[in-house]
Amino acid sequence: QGGALRTYPFNPTVDSVAIILKTDGRPLNARIELLQGPNNNKQVVELYTEDGLDRPFFAIVETPGSGNVVRVVNTAPVEFPLYASVDAYRVGGGIDWPDDGLMIGRAF
């Protein structure tokens, strides 16, 4: 619903997140904020599109370090709900396989 706020905290091992915002065909008016720890300035994206079904918003945002929180605010009126998905895209802390094109003998 319009005016709604949702926060998505992420583990320090998450290197980037995928953000998708869309509507059911109504205008999409939102603010996305990336908060990185208590003492850093937040990064903000304000967005608007006439039709959130034909033109949804998609972005991959880098989230290095710890204390990362993505906050999505629906700045539209109450009559214009939006659908948001914020999920880990790239997760570090695991084994980085060399990009040699060869996968023989490696367990997945």
SELOLO-748732 format. One record per residue: residue number from 1; residue in one letter; x, z, y of N, C-alpha, C in turn. Coordinates in steps of 0.02 Angstrom, whole numbers, plus 50000, padded with zeros to 5 digits. Atoms other than C-alpha are relative to their C-alpha. Layout:
N
  resi  resn  n_east   n_up  n_north  ca_east  ca_up  ca_north  c_east   c_up  c_north
   NUM     A       X      Z        Y        X      Z         Y       X      Z        Y
...
END
This chain:
108
  resi  resn  n_east   n_up  n_north  ca_east  ca_up  ca_north  c_east   c_up  c_north
     1     Q   50042  50000    49941    50000  50000     50000   50043  50000    50062
     2     G   49964  50000    49937    50051  49977     50180   50022  50069    50019
     3     G   49973  49936    49980    50159  50116     50247   50033  50040    49945
     4     A   49971  49964    50057    50217  50168     50074   50075  49997    50001
     5     L   49927  49996    50003    50396  50221     50044   50019  50018    49928
     6     R   49977  49985    50068    50490  50221     49878   50075  50000    50000
     7     T   49928  49996    50004    50668  50274     49841   50023  49989    49928
     8     Y   49970  50015    50065    50779  50216     49698   50072  50024    50000
     9     P   49931  49977    50004    50934  50323     49667   50036  49967    49942
    10     F   49960  50032    50052    51076  50248     49564   50061  50040    49982
    11     N   49942  49969    50027    51213  50316     49455   50063  49970    50031
    12     P   49939  50028    49971    51392  50296     49522   50030  49941    49961
    13     T   49973  50056    50039    51430  50172     49381   49966  49934    50017
    14     V   50035  50062    49982    51307  50045     49454   50037  49967    50059
    15     D   49961  50036    49949    51408  49916     49552   49956  49957    50046
    16     S   50046  50039    49959    51261  49812     49615   49929  50006    49972
    17     V   50070  49996    50020    51071  49810     49611   49964  49936    50018
    18     A   50043  50058    49986    50941  49671     49605   49935  50026    50030
    19     I   50061  49980    49965    50796  49688     49726   49953  49941    50004
    20     I   50052  50052    49996    50635  49587     49711   49939  50031    50034
    21     L   50062  49980    49967    50488  49605     49830   49953  49941    50002
    22     K   50050  50053    49996    50327  49504     49820   49932  50030    50012
    23     T   50069  49979    49991    50142  49513     49858   49956  49955    49959
    24     D   50048  50041    50037    49985  49436     49786   49977  49939    50041
    25     G   50017  50058    49958    49985  49297     49917   49989  50020    50073
    26     R   50009  49975    49932    49967  49406     50071   50068  50004    50034
    27     P   49936  49993    49965    50101  49431     50205   50042  50057    49971
    28     L   49952  49949    50024    50256  49528     50152   50040  50023    50061
    29     N   49965  49971    49943    50325  49644     50285   50031  50065    49976
    30     A   49968  49942    50030    50455  49770     50227   50068  50013    50031
    31     R   49933  49981    49980    50615  49862     50264   50035  50027    49938
    32     I   49959  49977    50055    50752  49888     50135   50060  50036    50030
    33     E   49944  49961    49974    50881  50023     50167   50046  50019    49942
    34     L   49951  49978    50048    51041  50058     50073   50036  50060    50029
    35     L   49967  49938    49978    51101  50237     50093   50057  50015    49952
    36     Q   49941  49988    50041    51277  50272     50031   50030  50067    50020
    37     G   49973  49934    49986    51311  50458     50033   49969  50030    50063
    38     P   50033  49965    49944    51258  50587     50162   50031  49986    50068
    39     N   49966  50007    49936    51386  50546     50298   50011  49928    50022
    40     N   49991  50070    49982    51378  50356     50304   49937  49972    50033
    41     N   50057  50035    49970    51268  50243     50409   49965  49959    49947
    42     K   50037  50040    50048    51130  50158     50313   50001  49927    50022
    43     Q   50005  50071    49988    51121  49970     50298   49926  49981    49992
    44     V   50072  50014    49998    50950  49897     50339   49988  49925    50002
    45     V   50025  50068    49998    50863  49732     50305   49925  50004    50016
    46     E   50071  50007    49983    50697  49697     50393   49979  49930    49980
    47     L   50021  50067    50020    50599  49554     50318   49926  49989    50008
    48     Y   50069  50021    49993    50439  49458     50342   49992  49930    49971
    49     T   50019  50066    50022    50358  49311     50255   49923  49996    49999
    50     E   50072  50010    49996    50183  49239     50273   49965  50009    49933
    51     D   50030  49998    50067    50152  49228     50086   50052  50026    49950
    52     G   49952  49968    50045    50244  49347     49970   49995  49976    49929
    53     L   50004  50028    50067    50187  49253     49816   50038  49934    49997
    54     D   49964  50064    49996    50250  49080     49867   50073  50010    50020
    55     R   49932  49988    49975    50404  49153     49953   50019  50074    49991
    56     P   49979  49930    50011    50455  49318     49872   50072  50009    50024
    57     F   49932  49984    49978    50615  49406     49924   50041  50022    49940
    58     F   49955  49981    50054    50762  49422     49804   50070  50007    50028
    59     A   49930  49990    49978    50936  49493     49836   50037  50042    49949
    60     I   49956  49957    50039    51082  49566     49743   50044  50035    50051
    61     V   49965  49960    49951    51162  49708     49841   50054  50041    49966
    62     E   49945  49960    50027    51332  49784     49807   49990  50074    50016
    63     T   50008  49928    49990    51327  49973     49784   50062  50037    49973
    64     P   49940  49966    50026    51507  50033     49762   50000  50074    50017
    65     G   49995  49929    49986    51546  50217     49752   49942  50040    49973
    66     S   50052  49956    50025    51430  50363     49725   49950  50017    50055
    67     G   50051  49980    49952    51273  50429     49808   49958  49944    50028
    68     N   50037  50058    49976    51187  50260     49823   49925  50008    49987
    69     V   50073  49999    50005    51000  50257     49857   49973  49939    50037
    70     V   50035  50056    49968    50894  50103     49893   49931  50025    50017
    71     R   50066  49979    49978    50739  50140     49995   49962  49938    50023
    72     V   50043  50056    49982    50597  50014     50011   49940  50028    50037
    73     V   50056  49978    49958    50468  50038     50150   49955  49940    50012
    74     N   50050  50052    49985    50310  49933     50160   49977  50011    50072
    75     T   50017  49991    49930    50292  49910     50348   49936  49962    50020
    76     A   50063  50036    49988    50131  49809     50331   49942  50049    50005
    77     P   50059  49958    49999    49956  49877     50361   49979  50020    49928
    78     V   50021  49973    50065    49871  49973     50219   49969  49945    49956
    79     E   50034  50052    50039    49776  49816     50166   50048  49953    49964
    80     F   49951  50048    50027    49938  49725     50117   50050  50036    49954
    81     P   49952  49969    50046    50017  49804     49962   50055  49952    49980
    82     L   49946  50043    50026    50182  49740     49894   50023  50027    49934
    83     Y   49972  49983    50065    50265  49742     49725   50076  50000    50007
    84     A   49927  49994    49993    50446  49802     49720   50031  50015    49933
    85     S   49960  49986    50059    50574  49800     49582   50072  50008    50023
    86     V   49930  49987    49983    50745  49878     49609   50033  50026    49936
    87     D   49970  49983    50064    50856  49884     49455   50075  49986    50001
    88     A   49928  50011    50005    51039  49895     49409   50013  49927    49979
    89     Y   49983  50069    50016    51116  49721     49406   50067  49997    49963
    90     R   49935  49997    50032    51298  49753     49367   50021  50073    49994
    91     V   49980  49931    50013    51357  49915     49289   50073  50001    49979
    92     G   49929  49993    50017    51541  49962     49285   50010  50059    49954
    93     G   49985  49943    50042    51628  50097     49190   50004  49983    49926
    94     G   49995  50021    50069    51619  49998     49030   50064  49961    49989
    95     I   49941  50040    50015    51747  49886     48949   49992  49932    50032
    96     D   50001  50067    49971    51787  49731     49051   50036  49952    49953
    97     W   49971  50049    50046    51814  49586     48933   50037  49947    50041
    98     P   49967  50054    49964    51943  49459     48989   49960  49935    49993
    99     D   50039  50063    49999    51864  49293     49035   50043  49943    49974
   100     D   49958  50051    50029    51965  49188     48914   49959  49950    49959
   101     G   50043  50045    50037    51815  49103     48833   50003  50011    49925
   102     L   49991  49988    50071    51864  49174     48664   49971  50068    49982
   103     M   50034  49937    50018    51755  49308     48580   50011  50017    49926
   104     I   49990  49988    50072    51829  49314     48404   50025  50072    49990
   105     G   49977  49935    50018    51846  49488     48331   49981  50056    50049
   106     R   50021  49948    49954    51764  49583     48473   49930  50024    49983
   107     A   50065  49972    50015    51620  49700     48438   49959  50005    50064
   108     F   50044  49997    49942    51471  49696     48554   49958  50061    49997
END
